[in-house]
Amino acid sequence: MLKKKRRAEPATSEERPASRALVPWGGEEVNVDRFWAESWIDLLNRQRWLSKKLKLETSPWQVDQNSGIIQFDRKDGALVTAPVQIIGAWNPNTSMFRWGWDHPMVAQRLRNDAERTRWFGDKHGLEELTTRALKMDEKEAWQMTALAMKVNGAHGVYRAPTDGPVIFMTLGAPKVRK
């Protein structure tokens, strides 16, 4: 999915931290193909953990854009909260994905992860990360969000269904209160 502008890959002798480390991208040039592959593996592993540990699949949710917190009300009465960033919105009717850094309904404080992902795209010549809206399928929207998760060292991703577009968000460290 990621299309790189023509530019030579720099040779790097410095190894990145292990794929599972929650270490945000530090501004260095990376092997984009490897970084993208690691982001997808990280997404699958973290989503499996979130699903097993937090059980959020059917929980009602809400985002407070003023506080930057997402809240899930689980059926067992537990309340799960986490810092949240809005990466983008994918419209299933038009197959258009719009980045959170350009979305008028996203509060500025919730655009940070999307902005940092755009910066990563600028640094590595990745047009998909720097173009405001793109036609893509849902899996590609997941891939963009996986990359944003890795770039920002997020704990996971939430795909929030709505009556309109599907909102893709990165999550910080979740807290569970019973």
Secondary structure, 3 states (H helix, E strand, C coil): CCCECCCCCCCCCCCCCCCCCCCCCCCCCCCHHHHHHHHHHHHHHHHHHHHHHHCCCCCCEEEECCCCEEEEECCCCCEEEEEEEEEEEEECCCCEEEEHHHCCCCCHHHCHHHHHHHHHHHHHCEHHHHCCEEECCHHHHHHHHHHHHHHHCCCEEEEECCCCCEEEEEECCCEEEC
